[in-house]
Amino acid sequence: MTLVFSRWGKVAAATTSTHLISEFEVDEIIFSGVSGAADPALRIGDVVVAQDLYQHDMDARPLFQRHEIPLLNMSAFPSDQRIREELVAAAKSFLSTELGSVIEASVRTKFRITDPKVVAADIASGDKFFADKGEIEELRSRLAVSCVEMEGAAVAQVCYEHAMPLGVIRTVSDTADGAAPVDFLEFTKHVAAVYSRGIIRNFVTNRLG
């Protein structure tokens, strides 16, 4: 198993993923991190496991349709179905049996984490931080995605071009409308990182049987 920090943004994540494939010859990639909720039904602390991933900032019109990746004839890159199903199971197990013991009640209260859920849904990626409700509504008018982040679809494109199985897990850190946690770094350290460790540990443990 190889663990790396992709860095932020599509280019950095794509570069890191390419390095993993070419230099470390990995068999699959699991990408985890945080996201902003685009679906109003999502709350802070929910988990989104990617189905299809879009690059919401790709716009080569009029040469190509909006969101279409030139020369690939694709707008969405799918995650691996088997990995997706295993990640959903691992995340549900973590939230139902471990969350209360690994994240203190005061932390859950601070970030308003109550009865978090797991969904398998589409994700949009782009080099932009959404902090305006109007921008999210505009995005949802053209892409029916559940959350937004800055790397996943770029990693998905790399994996697609290398026939590499991919799974993506995102912990919802904010509602992408200006209501981000007051201390984002604290959220990533005391919530998102704990989620990722727990979910991936369950994922690996289930694989080992």
One Martini backbone bead per residue (centre of mass of N, CA, C, O) as a GRO file, in nm:
protein
  209
    1MET     BB    1   0.097   0.036   0.022
    2THR     BB    2   0.029   0.376  -0.088
    3LEU     BB    3   0.092   0.701   0.056
    4VAL     BB    4  -0.049   1.022  -0.042
    5PHE     BB    5  -0.021   1.369  -0.131
    6SER     BB    6  -0.175   1.548  -0.386
    7ARG     BB    7  -0.282   1.806  -0.338
    8TRP     BB    8  -0.414   2.094  -0.483
    9GLY     BB    9  -0.586   2.031  -0.748
   10LYS     BB   10  -0.587   1.902  -1.065
   11VAL     BB   11  -0.288   1.895  -1.145
   12ALA     BB   12  -0.167   1.775  -0.889
   13ALA     BB   13  -0.342   1.516  -0.884
   14ALA     BB   14  -0.262   1.411  -1.164
   15THR     BB   15   0.040   1.391  -1.112
   16THR     BB   16   0.029   1.197  -0.874
   17SER     BB   17  -0.124   0.968  -1.017
   18THR     BB   18   0.083   0.918  -1.241
   19HIS     BB   19   0.312   0.842  -1.048
   20LEU     BB   20   0.179   0.595  -0.923
   21ILE     BB   21   0.151   0.436  -1.189
   22SER     BB   22   0.453   0.458  -1.311
   23GLU     BB   23   0.636   0.411  -1.037
   24PHE     BB   24   0.443   0.209  -0.840
   25GLU     BB   25   0.234   0.018  -0.971
   26VAL     BB   26  -0.054   0.029  -0.912
   27ASP     BB   27  -0.386  -0.125  -0.897
   28GLU     BB   28  -0.516   0.121  -0.731
   29ILE     BB   29  -0.735   0.406  -0.644
   30ILE     BB   30  -0.773   0.601  -0.341
   31PHE     BB   31  -0.973   0.892  -0.284
   32SER     BB   32  -0.947   1.152  -0.036
   33GLY     BB   33  -1.172   1.403   0.124
   34VAL     BB   34  -1.325   1.703   0.062
   35SER     BB   35  -1.650   1.883   0.050
   36GLY     BB   36  -1.914   2.045  -0.110
   37ALA     BB   37  -2.241   2.093  -0.099
   38ALA     BB   38  -2.502   2.072  -0.352
   39ASP     BB   39  -2.691   1.907  -0.203
   40PRO     BB   40  -2.935   1.999   0.030
   41ALA     BB   41  -2.935   1.707   0.180
   42LEU     BB   42  -2.664   1.774   0.274
   43ARG     BB   43  -2.421   1.740   0.541
   44ILE     BB   44  -2.215   1.776   0.776
   45GLY     BB   45  -2.046   1.452   0.767
   46ASP     BB   46  -2.102   1.343   0.518
   47VAL     BB   47  -2.084   1.082   0.261
   48VAL     BB   48  -1.919   1.064  -0.061
   49VAL     BB   49  -1.947   0.832  -0.323
   50ALA     BB   50  -1.838   0.794  -0.626
   51GLN     BB   51  -1.945   0.773  -0.949
   52ASP     BB   52  -1.944   1.030  -1.124
   53LEU     BB   53  -1.704   1.256  -1.291
   54TYR     BB   54  -1.669   1.613  -1.319
   55GLN     BB   55  -1.562   1.902  -1.510
   56HIS     BB   56  -1.699   2.210  -1.450
   57ASP     BB   57  -1.452   2.391  -1.604
   58MET     BB   58  -1.512   2.262  -1.877
   59ASP     BB   59  -1.490   2.489  -2.180
   60ALA     BB   60  -1.491   2.425  -2.546
   61ARG     BB   61  -1.662   2.621  -2.666
   62PRO     BB   62  -1.774   2.518  -2.985
   63LEU     BB   63  -1.605   2.250  -3.024
   64PHE     BB   64  -1.747   2.157  -2.757
   65GLN     BB   65  -1.907   2.042  -2.514
   66ARG     BB   66  -1.989   2.100  -2.220
   67HIS     BB   67  -1.749   1.907  -2.023
   68GLU     BB   68  -1.596   1.805  -2.251
   69ILE     BB   69  -1.326   1.605  -2.336
   70PRO     BB   70  -1.097   1.640  -2.543
   71LEU     BB   71  -1.078   1.337  -2.749
   72LEU     BB   72  -1.275   1.148  -2.550
   73ASN     BB   73  -1.590   1.181  -2.551
   74MET     BB   74  -1.618   1.299  -2.243
   75SER     BB   75  -1.774   1.407  -1.923
   76ALA     BB   76  -1.765   1.131  -1.763
   77PHE     BB   77  -1.610   0.953  -1.487
   78PRO     BB   78  -1.591   0.643  -1.366
   79SER     BB   79  -1.609   0.446  -1.119
   80ASP     BB   80  -1.558   0.164  -0.952
   81GLN     BB   81  -1.796  -0.050  -0.859
   82ARG     BB   82  -1.662  -0.228  -0.647
   83ILE     BB   83  -1.530  -0.007  -0.484
   84ARG     BB   84  -1.781   0.155  -0.424
   85GLU     BB   85  -1.930  -0.065  -0.260
   86GLU     BB   86  -1.704  -0.097  -0.046
   87LEU     BB   87  -1.704   0.199   0.054
   88VAL     BB   88  -1.991   0.215   0.148
   89ALA     BB   89  -1.967  -0.010   0.361
   90ALA     BB   90  -1.730   0.117   0.520
   91ALA     BB   91  -1.875   0.385   0.591
   92LYS     BB   92  -2.121   0.274   0.738
   93SER     BB   93  -1.963   0.131   0.958
   94PHE     BB   94  -1.821   0.374   1.074
   95LEU     BB   95  -2.072   0.550   1.150
   96SER     BB   96  -2.227   0.321   1.327
   97THR     BB   97  -1.954   0.210   1.518
   98GLU     BB   98  -1.716   0.464   1.549
   99LEU     BB   99  -1.767   0.770   1.564
  100GLY     BB  100  -1.830   0.810   1.878
  101SER     BB  101  -1.518   0.713   1.960
  102VAL     BB  102  -1.327   0.912   1.755
  103ILE     BB  103  -1.533   1.159   1.802
  104GLU     BB  104  -1.602   1.402   1.982
  105ALA     BB  105  -1.883   1.559   2.086
  106SER     BB  106  -1.770   1.851   2.065
  107VAL     BB  107  -1.693   1.828   1.767
  108ARG     BB  108  -1.967   1.749   1.651
  109THR     BB  109  -2.106   2.006   1.754
  110LYS     BB  110  -1.934   2.227   1.620
  111PHE     BB  111  -2.004   2.083   1.316
  112ARG     BB  112  -2.292   1.961   1.305
  113ILE     BB  113  -2.288   1.642   1.368
  114THR     BB  114  -2.579   1.453   1.262
  115ASP     BB  115  -2.654   1.170   1.142
  116PRO     BB  116  -2.476   1.052   0.927
  117LYS     BB  117  -2.430   0.981   0.577
  118VAL     BB  118  -2.440   0.765   0.283
  119VAL     BB  119  -2.347   0.832  -0.063
  120ALA     BB  120  -2.401   0.760  -0.405
  121ALA     BB  121  -2.248   1.000  -0.631
  122ASP     BB  122  -2.205   1.277  -0.804
  123ILE     BB  123  -1.911   1.470  -0.910
  124ALA     BB  124  -1.750   1.793  -0.894
  125SER     BB  125  -1.466   1.944  -1.059
  126GLY     BB  126  -1.246   2.228  -0.965
  127ASP     BB  127  -1.067   2.546  -0.969
  128LYS     BB  128  -1.292   2.601  -0.716
  129PHE     BB  129  -1.449   2.790  -0.462
  130PHE     BB  130  -1.752   2.755  -0.310
  131ALA     BB  131  -1.949   3.060  -0.166
  132ASP     BB  132  -2.228   3.049  -0.342
  133LYS     BB  133  -2.550   2.974  -0.398
  134GLY     BB  134  -2.580   3.065  -0.696
  135GLU     BB  135  -2.347   2.889  -0.808
  136ILE     BB  136  -2.468   2.619  -0.728
  137GLU     BB  137  -2.734   2.644  -0.885
  138GLU     BB  138  -2.598   2.667  -1.162
  139LEU     BB  139  -2.456   2.396  -1.155
  140ARG     BB  140  -2.719   2.222  -1.109
  141SER     BB  141  -2.845   2.305  -1.392
  142ARG     BB  142  -2.600   2.120  -1.548
  143LEU     BB  143  -2.535   1.937  -1.280
  144ALA     BB  144  -2.622   1.634  -1.102
  145VAL     BB  145  -2.474   1.699  -0.818
  146SER     BB  146  -2.367   1.661  -0.472
  147CYS     BB  147  -2.062   1.766  -0.510
  148VAL     BB  148  -1.763   1.968  -0.444
  149GLU     BB  149  -1.429   1.991  -0.588
  150MET     BB  150  -1.052   1.977  -0.691
  151GLU     BB  151  -0.976   1.651  -0.815
  152GLY     BB  152  -1.131   1.381  -0.894
  153ALA     BB  153  -1.171   1.408  -1.213
  154ALA     BB  154  -0.870   1.412  -1.279
  155VAL     BB  155  -0.809   1.134  -1.167
  156ALA     BB  156  -1.021   0.987  -1.342
  157GLN     BB  157  -0.886   1.046  -1.613
  158VAL     BB  158  -0.622   0.905  -1.561
  159CYS     BB  159  -0.746   0.627  -1.498
  160TYR     BB  160  -0.887   0.588  -1.767
  161GLU     BB  161  -0.620   0.610  -1.949
  162HIS     BB  162  -0.497   0.352  -1.753
  163ALA     BB  163  -0.697   0.140  -1.647
  164MET     BB  164  -0.773   0.247  -1.345
  165PRO     BB  165  -0.894   0.183  -1.056
  166LEU     BB  166  -1.154   0.383  -0.880
  167GLY     BB  167  -1.189   0.568  -0.567
  168VAL     BB  168  -1.418   0.808  -0.401
  169ILE     BB  169  -1.392   1.011  -0.102
  170ARG     BB  170  -1.627   1.238   0.071
  171THR     BB  171  -1.627   1.492   0.308
  172VAL     BB  172  -1.849   1.706   0.437
  173SER     BB  173  -1.760   2.055   0.523
  174ASP     BB  174  -1.986   2.204   0.348
  175THR     BB  175  -2.243   2.406   0.160
  176ALA     BB  176  -2.121   2.599  -0.069
  177ASP     BB  177  -2.247   2.908   0.069
  178GLY     BB  178  -2.053   3.028   0.316
  179ALA     BB  179  -2.076   2.772   0.545
  180ALA     BB  180  -1.808   2.722   0.650
  181PRO     BB  181  -1.603   2.633   0.861
  182VAL     BB  182  -1.427   2.822   1.074
  183ASP     BB  183  -1.217   2.562   1.098
  184PHE     BB  184  -1.085   2.388   0.853
  185LEU     BB  185  -0.828   2.254   0.971
  186GLU     BB  186  -0.976   2.119   1.205
  187PHE     BB  187  -1.162   1.948   1.035
  188THR     BB  188  -0.945   1.783   0.883
  189LYS     BB  189  -0.813   1.667   1.145
  190HIS     BB  190  -1.083   1.582   1.338
  191VAL     BB  191  -1.255   1.454   1.086
  192ALA     BB  192  -1.165   1.378   0.793
  193ALA     BB  193  -0.917   1.204   0.874
  194VAL     BB  194  -1.082   1.005   1.044
  195TYR     BB  195  -1.263   0.906   0.827
  196SER     BB  196  -1.049   0.799   0.629
  197ARG     BB  197  -0.917   0.595   0.814
  198GLY     BB  198  -1.172   0.428   0.883
  199ILE     BB  199  -1.267   0.354   0.597
  200ILE     BB  200  -1.002   0.229   0.487
  201ARG     BB  201  -0.970   0.018   0.702
  202ASN     BB  202  -1.233  -0.131   0.638
  203PHE     BB  203  -1.172  -0.189   0.345
  204VAL     BB  204  -0.919  -0.363   0.396
  205THR     BB  205  -1.039  -0.566   0.600
  206ASN     BB  206  -1.257  -0.677   0.408
  207ARG     BB  207  -1.058  -0.786   0.198
  208LEU     BB  208  -0.906  -0.986   0.404
  209GLY     BB  209  -1.149  -1.120   0.593
   0.00000   0.00000   0.00000
